[in-house]
């Protein structure tokens, strides 16, 4: 069992946690985390069921949203 102290929330004290956004993949009706690439230019990932690729580019102005839907 995990204690509450062992849980990680990005941006809440642990600077080593990998930045991510949540994505609902409509293709397979499944949610997954998509992580920032090594260059820090985009969030890149795949649908865990059908492997559909998604890339969310990081740009000036950006978005405050942490959750997205992929069609």
C-alpha positions as CSV (number, residue, x, y, z in Angstrom):
1,X,0.0,0.0,0.0
2,X,1.1,3.5,-0.8
3,X,1.0,6.2,1.8
4,X,-0.2,9.7,0.8
5,X,3.4,11.0,1.3
6,X,4.7,8.7,-1.5
7,X,2.4,10.0,-4.1
8,X,3.9,12.5,-6.6
9,X,2.1,15.5,-8.1
10,X,4.1,17.3,-10.8
11,X,4.9,20.8,-9.7
12,X,4.4,20.1,-6.0
13,X,7.8,19.8,-4.6
14,X,9.4,17.0,-6.6
15,X,11.4,18.7,-9.4
16,X,12.5,15.3,-10.8
17,X,9.0,14.3,-11.8
18,X,8.4,14.2,-15.6
19,X,6.0,16.9,-16.9
20,X,2.9,15.4,-18.6
21,X,-0.6,16.2,-19.9
22,X,-3.6,14.0,-19.8
23,X,-5.2,12.9,-23.1
24,X,-8.5,11.2,-23.8
25,X,-8.0,9.2,-27.0
26,X,-11.4,9.1,-28.7
27,X,-10.2,6.4,-31.2
28,X,-10.3,3.8,-28.4
29,X,-12.1,5.6,-25.6
30,X,-9.0,5.5,-23.3
31,X,-7.1,8.0,-21.2
32,X,-3.3,8.2,-21.0
33,X,-0.6,10.5,-19.9
34,X,1.6,12.1,-22.6
35,X,5.0,13.2,-21.5
36,X,7.2,16.1,-22.7
37,X,10.0,15.1,-25.1
38,X,13.7,15.4,-24.3
39,X,14.1,18.7,-26.2
40,X,11.2,20.2,-24.3
41,X,9.4,21.3,-27.5
42,X,6.3,19.1,-27.4
43,X,4.3,16.5,-25.5
44,X,4.6,13.3,-27.5
45,X,2.8,9.9,-27.1
46,X,0.7,7.2,-28.5
47,X,-2.8,5.7,-27.9
48,X,-2.1,2.7,-25.6
49,X,-4.4,0.5,-27.6
50,X,-4.1,1.3,-31.3
51,X,-0.7,3.3,-31.2
52,X,-2.1,6.4,-32.9
53,X,0.6,9.1,-32.5
54,X,-0.1,12.5,-30.9
55,X,2.2,15.5,-30.7
56,X,1.2,18.6,-28.7
57,X,3.7,21.4,-29.6
58,X,4.8,23.8,-26.9
59,X,4.8,27.4,-28.0
60,X,4.7,31.0,-26.8
61,X,1.5,31.7,-24.9
62,X,0.7,28.0,-24.5
63,X,-2.3,26.8,-22.7
64,X,-3.2,26.5,-19.0
65,X,-5.1,23.3,-19.8
66,X,-3.6,20.0,-18.5
67,X,-6.2,17.7,-20.2
68,X,-6.9,17.3,-23.9
69,X,-9.0,15.1,-26.3
70,X,-7.4,13.5,-29.3
71,X,-9.7,12.6,-32.2
